[in-house]
């Protein structure tokens, strides 16, 4: 891919902060590639450098070294030339609580000279058309987040950057935001969403980059990153206790989950079936259990808390 095939690209990006215990490396020679179009999950635990990277891309924090591009333009030097194509939510946006959602958007639209009728379009795009006349103070957290997304859409950006957009939301709010991101991507936009909740983003992302301690650990289409890893084989059998003994005698790791067995240490389900069958045990269920992105992350890092120390994100 050439540079113009990426909505975002970084090369050897590095940022350090000075703290009470010396210098802290927030981003460590990060090579990030976000393809044009679709949802790209920027994933890692709190403290892994996601927010710092986004702030550098938007010109809010100065990088120590490295190069960054947005739609092929060098940033921050050429940020004024490309900023009109970018909408971002990095912190909780400020709206007037006593104004309606529509009025808040009307004020923003006038400030940026958005086309007439654009407010109606963004309310529709974010599923808020029926609630536009309600006061902002009465919005749920999910609705407030969707109004923030609506605000970023006023200037019709090609790239949307959302930093932890589901923080604090209940399951219904998370579902709403996930659906909104998916619709925006299906319209042809590029959506970069950073999150420490890997399993959540897995449901909406086309491609991902996983980082830990500011370093890139894995990147690519979700299916490629997960690969052929399995979390084990789920086995249904009439005599689970006897089946467990047979499989453990063969050197497999087995745990009982209700009326089923979960078998680790054997990638070929056919061998499990053969081991049980030769002992007069016949399976009624035999299925590899695929791992998710969170399991991949733990495999890559060996720790669920990698990068979680300190306040730098």
KENUNU-358404 format. One record per atom (N, C-alpha, C, O): x negated, y, z negated; residue in three letters. Coordinates in steps of 0.2 Angstrom, whole numbers, plus 5000, padded with zeros to 4 digits. Example, Ala and Ser with C-alpha at 12.3 -4.5 7.8 and 13.67 -1.06 7.14 Angstrom:
<nodes>
493449724961Ala 493849784961Ala 493449844961Ala 492949834958Ala 493649894965Ser 493249954964Ser 493650004961Ser 493350064960Ser 
</nodes>
This chain:
<nodes>
499649945000Unk 500050005000Unk 499650065000Unk 499150074997Unk 499850115004Unk 499450185004Unk 499750224998Unk 500250204995Unk 499450284997Unk 499650324991Unk 500350344992Unk 500750354987Unk 500650354998Unk 501250384999Unk 501850324998Unk 502450344997Unk 501550264997Unk 502050204995Unk 502250204988Unk 502650164986Unk 501850244984Unk 501950244977Unk 502350314975Unk 502150364977Unk 502850304970Unk 503050364967Unk 502550394962Unk 502550454962Unk 502250344959Unk 501750364954Unk 501150324955Unk 501250264955Unk 500550354954Unk 499950314954Unk 499450344949Unk 499350404950Unk 499050304945Unk 498550334941Unk 497950294942Unk 497950234944Unk 497350324941Unk 496750284942Unk 496250304936Unk 496050364936Unk 496050254932Unk 495550264927Unk 495750324922Unk 495350354920Unk 496450324921Unk 496750374917Unk 496550364909Unk 496650304907Unk 496250414906Unk 496050404899Unk 496250464895Unk 496250524897Unk 496450454889Unk 496650514884Unk 496450484877Unk 496650434875Unk 496150534874Unk 495950514867Unk 496250574862Unk 496250634865Unk 496350554856Unk 496550604851Unk 496050604845Unk 495850544843Unk 495950654842Unk 495550654836Unk 496050654830Unk 496450694829Unk 495950604825Unk 496350604819Unk 495850594813Unk 495250604813Unk 496250584808Unk 495850584801Unk 495350534801Unk 494850534797Unk 495450474805Unk 494950424805Unk 494550414811Unk 494250364813Unk 494450474814Unk 494050484820Unk 494450484826Unk 495050504826Unk 494150474832Unk 494450474838Unk 494950414840Unk 494750354838Unk 495550424842Unk 495950364844Unk 496050364851Unk 496250414854Unk 495950314855Unk 496050304862Unk 496850284863Unk 497050234861Unk 497150334866Unk 497850324867Unk 498050294874Unk 498450244874Unk 497650314879Unk 497650284886Unk 496950264888Unk 496550314888Unk 496850204890Unk 496150184891Unk 496050154898Unk 496250094900Unk 495850204903Unk 495750184910Unk 496350154913Unk 496250094916Unk 496850184913Unk 497550154915Unk 497550164923Unk 497550214925Unk 497650104926Unk 497850104933Unk 498550084934Unk 498750024933Unk 499050134935Unk 499750124935Unk 499950134942Unk 499750184946Unk 500450084945Unk 500650094951Unk 501450084951Unk 501650034949Unk 501850134953Unk 502550134953Unk 502850134960Unk 502750194963Unk 503050084963Unk 503250084970Unk 503850134971Unk 504250144966Unk 503950164977Unk 504550204978Unk 505150164979Unk 505150104982Unk 505650184975Unk 506250144975Unk 506350094970Unk 505850064968Unk 506950084967Unk 507050034961Unk 506850064954Unk 506650114953Unk 506950014950Unk 506850024943Unk 506149994941Unk 506049934942Unk 505750034938Unk 505050014936Unk 505050014928Unk 505050074926Unk 504949964925Unk 504949964918Unk 504249974915Unk 503749934918Unk 504150024911Unk 503450044909Unk 503450014901Unk 503750054897Unk 503149964900Unk 503349924894Unk 502749914889Unk 502149914891Unk 502849914883Unk 502349904878Unk 502649924871Unk 503149964871Unk 502349904866Unk 502549924859Unk 502449994858Unk 502150034861Unk 502750024852Unk 502650094850Unk 501950094849Unk 501650054845Unk 501650154851Unk 500950164850Unk 500450134855Unk 499850144855Unk 500750114861Unk 500350084866Unk 500150134871Unk 499750114876Unk 500350194871Unk 500150244876Unk 500650264881Unk 500550304886Unk 501250244881Unk 501750254886Unk 501950324886Unk 501950364892Unk 502150354881Unk 502350424881Unk 501750474882Unk 501850524886Unk 501150454880Unk 500650494882Unk 500450494889Unk 500350554892Unk 500550444892Unk 500450434900Unk 500950474903Unk 500850514908Unk 501650474901Unk 502150514904Unk 502050584903Unk 502150624908Unk 501750604897Unk 501650674896Unk 501050704901Unk 501050764903Unk 500550664902Unk 500050684906Unk 500350694913Unk 500150734917Unk 500750644916Unk 501050654922Unk 501450714923Unk 501450744929Unk 501750734918Unk 502150794919Unk 501850854917Unk 502150914917Unk 501150854916Unk 500750914914Unk 500850944907Unk 500650994906Unk 501150904903Unk 501250924896Unk 500650904891Unk 500550934886Unk 500250864894Unk 499650844890Unk 499050834895Unk 499150814901Unk 498450864893Unk 497850864898Unk 497550794897Unk 497350774892Unk 497350764903Unk 497050704903Unk 496250714901Unk 496050764903Unk 495950664898Unk 495250674897Unk 494850664904Unk 494350694906Unk 495050614907Unk 494750594914Unk 495250554918Unk 495750524915Unk 495150534924Unk 495550494928Unk 495950544933Unk 495850604933Unk 496250504938Unk 496650544943Unk 497450514942Unk 497550464941Unk 497850564944Unk 498550544944Unk 498850574951Unk 498650634953Unk 499350544953Unk 499750564959Unk 500450554958Unk 500650504955Unk 500950594960Unk 501650584961Unk 501850604968Unk 501750654971Unk 502050554971Unk 502250554978Unk 501650574983Unk 501750614987Unk 501050554981Unk 500450564984Unk 500150634983Unk 499550644985Unk 500450674979Unk 500150744977Unk 499750734970Unk 500050704965Unk 499150764970Unk 498750764964Unk 499150804959Unk 499350864960Unk 499150774953Unk 499450814947Unk 498950814942Unk 498550764941Unk 498850864938Unk 499350924937Unk 499250974943Unk 499651024943Unk 498650974946Unk 498551024951Unk 499051044956Unk 499251104957Unk 499350994959Unk 499951004964Unk 500650994961Unk 501050974965Unk 500650994954Unk 501350974951Unk 501851024954Unk 502451004955Unk 501751094954Unk 502251144957Unk 502551124963Unk 503151134965Unk 502151084968Unk 502351064974Unk 502851004974Unk 503250994979Unk 502850964969Unk 503250904968Unk 503750904963Unk 504150854962Unk 503650954958Unk 504050954952Unk 504850954954Unk 505250924950Unk 505050984959Unk 505750984961Unk 505950914963Unk 506650904963Unk 505550864964Unk 505750804966Unk 505850754960Unk 505950694960Unk 505650784954Unk 505650744948Unk 506050764942Unk 506150824941Unk 506450724939Unk 506850734934Unk 506650694928Unk 506550634929Unk 506550724922Unk 506250684916Unk 506650694910Unk 506850754909Unk 506750644906Unk 506950654899Unk 506450624894Unk 506350564894Unk 506050664891Unk 505450644887Unk 505650654880Unk 505450614875Unk 506050704878Unk 506250714871Unk 507050724871Unk 507350734877Unk 507350724866Unk 508050734865Unk 508250804868Unk 507950854865Unk 508650804873Unk 508750874876Unk 509250914872Unk 509550884868Unk 509150984873Unk 509551024868Unk 510151054872Unk 510151084878Unk 510751034870Unk 511351064873Unk 511751104867Unk 511651094861Unk 512251144869Unk 512651184865Unk 513151134862Unk 513651114866Unk 513151124855Unk 513651074853Unk 514351094853Unk 514851054854Unk 514551164853Unk 515251184853Unk 515451194861Unk 516051204862Unk 515051184866Unk 515251194873Unk 515451124875Unk 515151074872Unk 515851124880Unk 515951054883Unk 515351034887Unk 514951064889Unk 515450964889Unk 514850934893Unk 514850974900Unk 514250984902Unk 515450984903Unk 515451024909Unk 515151094909Unk 514751114913Unk 515251134903Unk 515051194902Unk 514251194902Unk 513951234904Unk 514051144898Unk 513251144897Unk 512951134904Unk 512451164905Unk 513251084908Unk 512951074914Unk 513051134919Unk 512551154923Unk 513651174918Unk 513651234923Unk 513151284921Unk 512851314926Unk 512951294915Unk 512451344913Unk 511751314916Unk 511451364919Unk 511651254915Unk 511051234918Unk 510951234926Unk 510451254929Unk 511551224929Unk 511651224936Unk 511451294939Unk 511151304944Unk 511751344935Unk 511651414937Unk 510951434936Unk 510651474941Unk 510651414931Unk 509951424930Unk 509451404935Unk 508951434937Unk 509651344938Unk 509151314943Unk 509451324950Unk 509151304955Unk 509951364951Unk 510351374957Unk 510551314961Unk 510351304967Unk 510851264957Unk 511051204960Unk 511651224965Unk 512051264963Unk 511751174970Unk 512351194974Unk 512951184971Unk 513051154966Unk 513451224974Unk 514151224971Unk 514451154971Unk 514351114976Unk 514751134966Unk 515051064966Unk 514551014963Unk 514750954963Unk 513951034962Unk 513450974960Unk 513650954953Unk 513550894952Unk 513950994949Unk 514150974942Unk 514650914942Unk 514550864939Unk 515150924947Unk 515550864948Unk 515250804950Unk 515450754947Unk 514750814954Unk 514450754957Unk 514050714951Unk 514050654951Unk 513650754947Unk 513250714942Unk 513750694937Unk 513550644933Unk 514250724935Unk 514750694930Unk 515050624933Unk 515050584929Unk 515150624939Unk 515450564942Unk 514850514942Unk 515050454940Unk 514250534944Unk 513750484944Unk 513550454938Unk 513350394937Unk 513650484932Unk 513450464925Unk 514150434922Unk 514050424916Unk 514650434925Unk 515250404922Unk 515550454917Unk 515950424912Unk 515450514917Unk 515750564912Unk 516250614915Unk 516450664912Unk 516550594921Unk 516950644924Unk 517650654920Unk 517850704919Unk 517850594916Unk 518450604912Unk 518350634906Unk 518750654902Unk 517650644904Unk 517550674897Unk 517150734898Unk 516950764893Unk 517150764904Unk 516750824905Unk 517050884901Unk 516750934899Unk 517750884900Unk 518050934896Unk 518050934888Unk 518250974885Unk 517650874886Unk 517650864879Unk 516950904876Unk 516550914880Unk 517050924870Unk 516450964867Unk 515850914866Unk 515950854864Unk 515250944867Unk 514650894866Unk 514650864859Unk 514450814859Unk 514850904854Unk 514750874847Unk 515150814846Unk 515050774841Unk 515650804850Unk 516050744849Unk 515850684853Unk 516150634853Unk 515350694857Unk 515050634861Unk 514750584857Unk 514450604852Unk 514750524859Unk 514350474856Unk 513650474858Unk 513550514863Unk 513250444855Unk 512450444857Unk 512350424864Unk 512050454868Unk 512750374866Unk 512750354873Unk 512950404878Unk 512650414883Unk 513450434876Unk 513750494881Unk 513250554881Unk 513150584886Unk 512950564875Unk 512450624875Unk 511850604880Unk 511550644883Unk 511650544879Unk 511050524884Unk 511250524891Unk 510850544895Unk 511850504893Unk 512150504899Unk 512150584902Unk 512050594908Unk 512350624897Unk 512450694899Unk 511750724901Unk 511650764905Unk 511250694897Unk 510550714898Unk 510350694905Unk 509950724909Unk 510550634907Unk 510350604913Unk 510650644919Unk 510450664924Unk 511350664917Unk 511650704922Unk 511350774923Unk 511250794929Unk 511050804918Unk 510650864919Unk 510050854923Unk 509950904927Unk 509750804922Unk 509150784927Unk 509350784934Unk 508950794939Unk 509950754935Unk 510150744942Unk 510350814946Unk 510550804952Unk 510450864942Unk 510750924945Unk 510250944951Unk 510550974956Unk 509650934951Unk 509250964956Unk 509050904961Unk 508650904965Unk 509450854961Unk 509450794965Unk 508650764966Unk 508450764972Unk 508450744961Unk 507750714961Unk 507650654964Unk 508150614964Unk 507050634967Unk 506950574970Unk 506650524965Unk 506650464965Unk 506350554959Unk 506050514954Unk 506350534947Unk 506350594946Unk 506550484943Unk 506850494937Unk 506350464932Unk 506250404933Unk 506150494926Unk 505750464921Unk 506150474915Unk 506250524912Unk 506250414912Unk 506650414905Unk 506150374900Unk 505950324901Unk 506050414895Unk 505550384889Unk 506050364884Unk 506350404880Unk 506050294883Unk 506450264878Unk 507150284878Unk 507350314873Unk 507550284883Unk 508150304884Unk 508750274880Unk 509250304879Unk 508550214877Unk 509150184873Unk 508950184866Unk 509350144862Unk 508450224863Unk 508350224856Unk 508950244852Unk 509250294854Unk 509150214847Unk 509650234843Unk 510350214846Unk 510850224842Unk 510450184851Unk 511050174854Unk 511350104852Unk 510950054851Unk 511950094852Unk 512250034850Unk 512349994856Unk 512150014862Unk 512549924856Unk 512549884862Unk 512949914868Unk 512749904874Unk 513449944866Unk 513949974872Unk 513550034875Unk 513550034881Unk 513150074871Unk 512850134874Unk 512250104878Unk 512050134883Unk 511850054876Unk 511350024880Unk 511550004886Unk 511250014891Unk 512149964886Unk 512449944892Unk 512649994897Unk 512549994903Unk 512850054895Unk 513050114899Unk 512450134902Unk 512450154908Unk 511950144898Unk 511250174901Unk 510950134906Unk 510750154911Unk 510950064904Unk 510650014909Unk 511050024916Unk 510750014921Unk 511750024915Unk 512150024922Unk 511950094925Unk 511950094932Unk 511850144922Unk 511750214925Unk 511050204929Unk 511050234935Unk 510550184926Unk 509950174929Unk 509950134935Unk 509650144940Unk 510350074935Unk 510350034940Unk 510750064946Unk 510550054952Unk 511250104945Unk 511650134950Unk 511150194953Unk 511150194960Unk 510750224949Unk 510350274952Unk 509850244957Unk 509650274962Unk 509550184955Unk 509050154959Unk 509350124965Unk 509050134971Unk 509950104965Unk 510350074971Unk 510450134976Unk 510550114981Unk 510450194973Unk 510550254978Unk 509950274982Unk 509950314986Unk 509450234980Unk 508750254983Unk 508250284979Unk 507750304982Unk 508450304973Unk 507950344969Unk 507450294966Unk 507550234965Unk 506950324963Unk 506450284959Unk 506550304952Unk 506550364950Unk 506650254947Unk 506750264940Unk 506250224936Unk 506150164937Unk 505850274933Unk 505350244928Unk 505650244921Unk 505750304919Unk 505650194918Unk 505950184911Unk 505450154906Unk 505250094907Unk 505250194901Unk 504750164897Unk 505150144891Unk 505650164889Unk 504950084888Unk 505250054882Unk 504850004879Unk 504349974882Unk 504949994872Unk 504649944868Unk 505049884868Unk 504849834865Unk 505749884870Unk 506149834870Unk 506149794877Unk 506549814881Unk 505649754877Unk 505549714884Unk 506149674886Unk 506249684892Unk 506449644882Unk 507049604884Unk 507549644887Unk 507949624892Unk 507649704885Unk 508249744887Unk 508049774894Unk 508449764898Unk 507449794895Unk 507249824902Unk 507249764907Unk 507349774913Unk 507049704905Unk 507049644909Unk 507649634913Unk 507649614919Unk 508249654910Unk 508949654913Unk 509049694919Unk 509449684923Unk 508649754920Unk 508749804925Unk 508149814929Unk 508249844935Unk 507549804927Unk 506949824931Unk 506849774937Unk 506949714937Unk 506649804942Unk 506349774948Unk 505649754948Unk 505449694949Unk 505249804945Unk 504549794944Unk 504349814937Unk 504749854934Unk 503749794934Unk 503549814928Unk 502849824927Unk 502449794931Unk 502649864922Unk 501949874920Unk 501949864913Unk 502349894909Unk 501549814910Unk 501549804903Unk 500849834900Unk 500349814903Unk 500849874895Unk 500249894892Unk 500249884885Unk 500749874882Unk 499649884882Unk 499449874875Unk 498849914874Unk 498349904877Unk 498849954868Unk 498249994866Unk 498050034872Unk 497450044873Unk 498450054876Unk 498350104882Unk 498050074888Unk 497850104893Unk 497950004888Unk 497749964893Unk 498249924897Unk 498749904894Unk 498149924904Unk 498649884908Unk 498549814907Unk 497949784907Unk 499049774905Unk 498949704904Unk 499249664910Unk 499049604911Unk 499849684913Unk 500149654919Unk 500549694922Unk 500849744920Unk 500649684929Unk 501049734933Unk 501249694939Unk 500949644941Unk 501849714942Unk 502149684948Unk 502849674947Unk 503149694942Unk 503149634952Unk 503849614952Unk 503949574945Unk 503549534943Unk 504549584942Unk 504749544936Unk 504649474937Unk 504349444933Unk 504849444942Unk 504849374943Unk 504049354944Unk 503849294941Unk 503649394947Unk 502949374947Unk 502549384941Unk 502149334939Unk 502749424937Unk 502449434930Unk 502649374926Unk 502149354922Unk 503249354926Unk 503449304922Unk 503149234925Unk 502949194921Unk 503149234931Unk 502849174935Unk 503149114933Unk 503849114932Unk 502849054933Unk 503148994931Unk 503048974924Unk 503148914922Unk 502949024920Unk 502949004912Unk 503648974910Unk 504149004912Unk 503548934906Unk 504148904902Unk 504148904895Unk 503548894892Unk 504648914891Unk 504648914884Unk 504748844881Unk 504748834875Unk 504748794886Unk 504848724884Unk 505448694888Unk 505648724892Unk 505648634886Unk 506148594889Unk 506748584884Unk 506548554879Unk 507348604886Unk 507948584882Unk 508148514883Unk 508348504889Unk 508248474878Unk 508448404879Unk 509048394875Unk 509148404869Unk 509548364879Unk 510148344876Unk 510148264876Unk 510048234881Unk 510248234870Unk 510248164869Unk 510648144864Unk 510748174859Unk 510948084864Unk 511448054859Unk 511148044852Unk 511448054847Unk 510448024852Unk 510148014846Unk 509548054845Unk 508948034846Unk 509648124843Unk 509048174843Unk 508548154839Unk 507948164840Unk 508648124833Unk 508148104828Unk 507648054831Unk 507048064830Unk 507948004834Unk 507547944836Unk 507147974843Unk 506547954844Unk 507448014847Unk 507148044852Unk 506548084850Unk 506048084853Unk 506648124845Unk 506148164842Unk 505548124840Unk 504948144842Unk 505648064837Unk 505048024835Unk 504747994841Unk 504047994841Unk 505047974846Unk 504747954852Unk 504348004856Unk 503747984858Unk 504548064856Unk 504248114860Unk 503648134856Unk 503048154858Unk 503648144849Unk 503048164845Unk 502548104845Unk 501948124845Unk 502748044845Unk 502247984846Unk 501847994852Unk 501247974853Unk 502148024858Unk 501848034864Unk 501448094864Unk 501148114869Unk 501448134858Unk 500948194858Unk 501348254860Unk 500948304860Unk 501948254860Unk 502348324862Unk 502548354855Unk 502648324850Unk 502648424856Unk 502848464850Unk 503648464851Unk 503848484856Unk 503948454846Unk 504748444846Unk 505048484840Unk 504748474835Unk 505548524842Unk 505948554836Unk 506648534838Unk 506848534843Unk 507048534832Unk 507748514833Unk 508148584833Unk 508048624828Unk 508548594838Unk 508948654838Unk 509748634839Unk 509948614844Unk 510048624833Unk 510748594833Unk 510748524835Unk 510448484833Unk 511148514841Unk 511148444844Unk 510648434849Unk 510648384853Unk 510248484850Unk 509748474856Unk 509048474853Unk 508948494847Unk 508548454857Unk 507848464856Unk 507548514860Unk 507748514866Unk 507048544858Unk 506648594862Unk 505948564862Unk 505648554856Unk 505648544868Unk 505048514868Unk 504548554871Unk 504648584877Unk 503948564868Unk 503348604870Unk 502848554872Unk 502748494869Unk 502348574876Unk 501848534878Unk 501848484884Unk 501448454885Unk 502448494887Unk 502548454893Unk 502948494899Unk 503548514898Unk 502548504904Unk 502848554909Unk 503348514914Unk 503748544918Unk 503248444914Unk 503648404919Unk 504248374915Unk 504148324911Unk 504848394916Unk 505448364913Unk 505548294914Unk 505848254910Unk 505248274920Unk 505348204922Unk 505048154917Unk 505248094916Unk 504448174915Unk 504048134910Unk 504448124904Unk 504448074901Unk 504748174901Unk 505148174895Unk 505748124896Unk 505848084892Unk 506048124902Unk 506648084904Unk 506348014904Unk 506647964901Unk 505748004907Unk 505447934907Unk 505347904900Unk 505447844899Unk 504947944896Unk 504847924889Unk 505447904885Unk 505447854882Unk 505947944886Unk 506547924882Unk 506947864885Unk 507147824882Unk 506947864892Unk 507247804895Unk 506947744894Unk 507347694893Unk 506247734894Unk 505947674892Unk 506047654885Unk 505947594883Unk 506347694881Unk 506547674874Unk 507247674873Unk 507547674867Unk 507647664879Unk 508347664878Unk 508747724876Unk 509247714874Unk 508447774877Unk 508747844876Unk 508847884882Unk 508447894886Unk 509547894883Unk 509647924890Unk 509947994889Unk 510348014885Unk 509648044893Unk 509748114892Unk 510348134895Unk 510548104900Unk 510748184892Unk 511348214895Unk 511248284897Unk 511648314900Unk 510648304895Unk 510448374897Unk 509648384897Unk 509348354893Unk 509348414902Unk 508648414903Unk 508548474907Unk 508648474913Unk 508348534904Unk 508248594907Unk 507648634905Unk 507548644899Unk 507148654909Unk 506648704907Unk 506948764905Unk 507448794908Unk 506648794900Unk 506948864897Unk 506348914899Unk 505848914897Unk 506648964903Unk 506149014906Unk 506049064901Unk 506449074896Unk 505349084901Unk 505249134896Unk 505449204898Unk 505549214904Unk 505449254894Unk 505649324896Unk 504949364896Unk 504449344894Unk 505049434897Unk 504449474897Unk 504149484890Unk 503549484890Unk 504549474885Unk 504349484878Unk 503849424877Unk 503349434874Unk 504049364879Unk 503549304878Unk 502949314882Unk 502449294880Unk 502949344888Unk 502349354892Unk 501949404889Unk 501349394888Unk 502249454886Unk 501849504882Unk 501449474876Unk 500849484875Unk 501849434872Unk 501549404867Unk 500949354869Unk 500449354865Unk 501049324875Unk 500549284877Unk 499949324879Unk 499349304878Unk 500049374882Unk 499449424885Unk 499049454879Unk 498449464879Unk 499449474874Unk 499149504868Unk 498949464862Unk 498449484859Unk 499349414861Unk 499249374855Unk 499549404849Unk 499349384843Unk 499849464850Unk 500149504844Unk 500749544846Unk 500749574851Unk 501249544842Unk 501849584843Unk 501749654841Unk 502149694842Unk 501249664837Unk 501149734835Unk 500549774838Unk 500349824836Unk 500249744844Unk 499749774847Unk 499849844849Unk 500349864852Unk 499449894847Unk 499549964849Unk 500050004844Unk 500250054846Unk 500349964839Unk 500850004835Unk 500550044830Unk 500950074826Unk 499950044829Unk 499650084824Unk 499650164825Unk 499550174831Unk 499750204820Unk 499650274822Unk 500350304825Unk 500850264826Unk 500350364826Unk 500950404829Unk 500850414836Unk 501350434839Unk 500350394839Unk 500250414847Unk 500650354850Unk 500550294849Unk 501050374855Unk 501450324859Unk 501250324866Unk 501450284870Unk 
</nodes>
